[in-house]
Amino acid sequence: MSIPAPYVSKPMDIEKDWIDYNGHLNMAYYNVLFDRCSDEAFAAMGMGLDYVKERHLTIYTAEVHVCYVQELHLEHKVVVSFQLIDHDDKRLRAYQEIRHVDGWLAATSETLSLHVDMSGPKVAPFPADVQAKVEAMRAAHSALPMPERAGRSIGIRRKTA
């Protein structure tokens, strides 16, 4: 099976109820779009809804850094990408972009996700079969350049005199 690098979601519409009083996509719904793509990518690594139901294992988000680059509006259609940029036996670090179907960048997100055993709940290692799929996706994505916006921190730049 070929692994897309990066993984790209099917095209998604902006929903009417997501538009805020400023007339553009409310900031919370950018995360919904990122999450929908993540769910697809996790399923491709063997961690979809059946994984949760049958094995009682899942993914929790530990940290997120979103950059809003350009406004989205109701009439826009977008695709979301998912690039696995690092992992270990319990964690995934991913970088995502929301792009208008015309190609322009609307937002980026970098996440640290934890693999969780729901019986605790507690952070737990990936089972061997899932770890193999995680490693396969990482290998496919390792040929991609490190995204320029990955690893950013929040701060106020001060001008020096």
C-alpha positions, 0 to 999 in steps of 0.5 A: 500500500502506498502512503501519501506524503503528506496525507491529504484529506478529501475536500471539505466545506465550511459550514454555515454555523461555523461563521462568526460575527466578523463574517469569517470562519471562527477560530475554533472550527479551524481545529475541527478541520484539522481534527477531521484530517487527523482522524483520517490519518490516524485511521490510515495508521490503524487507529480509527474508530474500530481501534477505540471500540475493539482495543480500547486504545486511542489518541489524545491531543496534548499540545497544539499550536495554530497559526491563522494565516488567511481568513476562510469564508462560507463559500470556501472549500478546503483540503487539510494535509497531515505530515508526521514529523516525529514519533516515539513509542507513545507520541506523535508530532504532526504538522498540518495545513489547511489550504483553499482548494485553489492552493493558498494557505489558510492556517497551520497546526502543529500537534503533540498527540499521546497514545492512550490506554482507555482502561486507565486512562494512561499513556501507553506504547503503540501495539506492534502492528500500529507502531509498524504503520506509524513507522511506515507513515513516518518513513514516507513523510521523512522525504518531505522537508521540515515545514518552515512553520514547524517548531515555532513558539509564541513570543513578542519580538522586540525591536532593539535600538 
